[in-house]
Amino acid sequence: MENNISQAVIRRMPRYYRYLGELLENGVERISSKELSERMQVTASQIRQDLNNFGGFGQQGYGYNVEFLYEEIGRILGLTKVHNVALFGVGNLGAAIANYVNFEKLPFRMIGLFDVDQKKKDRIVGGIPVMMIDEFEDFIKEHRVDIAVLTLPKDAAMPVAERLVSLGVRAFWNFAHVDLMVPDDVVVENVHLSDSLMQLSYNMTGR
């Protein structure tokens, strides 16, 4: 059933997970869909519909057990196991991602950083030494890489992605300004910052 769920629902699940995590940290044991809707600015009906895609998890008159729902959404999002991550392109954006402290709270483990600039070789970023991009093939043969993060220039992203796919990488977090052409069994999450900024501009203009 989960394969037929819309991407709009999937995009809301991490937000539920984040809010439930905050509730847990504050010692909240249960919450109603109405109370959760007031915190998240999403209708209670929408919350119930979203969660019903995965089985519901609530009890009428009781609401949701926060810890149980948090753990179940974590399972739905694939957060029950550690995912090894390698990053390609250690510029300003790449370095910021490598240093992103919330990686420590989520099961994503940065294990490799790669760049073409010889001046960056062995530089420590986020506790990891930068390697040269021509070293990544040997590295991937020795280490399991579940997710590749691409913060490369447009022209470099596709050749690197093709080689990574041939080495068995099946998921990409793509910040490069190009849509990757990959096989159907490879998952890509594109993060085009300029697209997001243009959407913001449109919404500002619309007001």
N, C-alpha and C positions, 0 to 999 in steps of 0.2 A: 504493500500500500504506500509506503513512504516514497517510492520512486515516482509516484504520480502527484506528489504534493508540489504546489506552485512555488516558484522561486521567491515570490513576495512573502509567503509564509516563512520560508527558510531564512530570509533576510531579517525577519523579526525575532527569530529564536535566540540569536546571541544577545539581543537586548533583554529578553526575558531572563536569560542566564545571568547577565550582569546585575540586573536589579535584584534577582533572588539571592545572588551572592552578597549583595549589600545588606539585604534583610537578615541573612544568616549572621553576618558580622555584627549586626545590631541586636541579635538574640531573638528575633521574631520567629515563632514556631509555626504559625499558620496564618493564612491571609485569604480573604475572599477575592473573587474576580473583580468586584466593585472597588475594593481597596487598592488592588494592584492597578486597576485602570486609572484611578486618581493619581497614583504615583507616576505612571508611565505616559499619561495623556493618550491612551488607547482605549476604545470603548470596551466595556466588560464583555459585550457580545463578541467582539473581535477576538479577545483573549480566549474565550470559550471555544470559538470556532477553530482558532489556530491549534489549540491543545487537543481538541477532539480529533484532529488529523492523526494524532499519535496515540490515541486511546483515552484522552480526557484527563485523568489523574485527580479529579476533584470529587467531593461528595457534597450533595445538596444540603445546605444548612450548616456545613462545616467549612467549606472552602478547600484550600490547598495546603497540604503539609509542605512547608517551604523547603526543608532539607530533602525530602523525597523528590519533589518536583525539580529542584536544582540538580540533583543527581541524575534524574531521568533525562532532562534536557541536555546535560553533559554527555550522556550516552548517545542521544540522538545526534548530537554534533560531533561525535567521534572523539570526545575528550577523555576517554577512559584509558587511552594508551599514549605513550610518548611518540611524537612525530619528529624525526630528525630533519633539520633545515640547513640548507647551504645557500649562501647569498653571493650573487655575482654582480660586481660593480660597487666598490666601496668609496663612492663619492659622498657628498653631504647627505643625500637621502639614504644611501645604503648604510652609512655609519650610524645615522639616527635610528634606523630599523634595528641594526645590530645591537645598539645600546638600549633598546626599548625595554624598560624594566618589567613590564607586564608579561614578557615571555617567561619570567620566573614563576608567575602564578598560573600559567597555562601550560599544558603538556607539549609545548613546542621547544625543542632544544636546538639552539644554533650550534652547529658543529664545524662549519667551514666558511671562510670568507675568501673571495677570489677577485683579483683585479689585474689590469694590464700594466699599471704604472709601477715600474721597478722601484720607484722611491717609496712605495707603500709596502714593499715586501718586508715581512716579519713585524710590521707595525701592529701593536696590540689594540684591537677595537672590541669593546664589549668583552674583554678577557680572552679574545681569540686572536692568534697571529694571522695576518693577511698572507695568503699564498698567491702565486702568480696563476693567471687563468689557464696557462698551458699545463698546470699541475692537476687540474680537476679530474681528468680522466683516471689517473692512477688513484686519486683520493677516493673516487666513487666506487672503484673496484674493490677497495678495502673497507669502505664505510657505507652503511645503508643510508641513502638520502631519500626521504619521503617527499619533501617539498623543496623546490628550487625557487628562490626569490630573485627576480631579475630587475635590477636597477641600472641597466646598461643603456647606452645610446641605441637609438632605433635600429641602425644598420647592424649592430653587433648582436642584438637580442635573438633574432631568428636563427642564425647559425649555431649559437650556443644552445638554444632550446632544442634544435634538431639533434645535436650531439648528446645532450642530456637524455632525450627520449630514447635514443639508441642504446644508452647505458642503463635504461630501466627506470628512469625518473618518471612518475606518472601524475605529478601535481605541480602546478606553477602558480606563484603569486607574482603577477606581472605588472610592474610599474613602468616598463618601457613603453614609449609612445608608438606602439604597433600592436595590432591584433595578431596573436600567434596562430599559425596554421599547424595544428597538431592532429594526430589520430583521434578517433572517437573515444578510445579508452583512456585518454589523457584529460585531466581536469585542469581548467585554467580559470583563475579569478583575476580579471583585469582591474587594475586600479589606475585609471587615467585621471590624474589630478586636474588637468585642464578641463576635462569633461565636467567634473564636479563643480569647478569654478564657473563654467558657463551656465550650468543649471542654477547656481546661486544667482548669477546675473539675471537670468530669465525671471526667477522668482522675485528679485528686487524690482525689476521693470514692471512685472505684472501687478505689483502693489501700487 
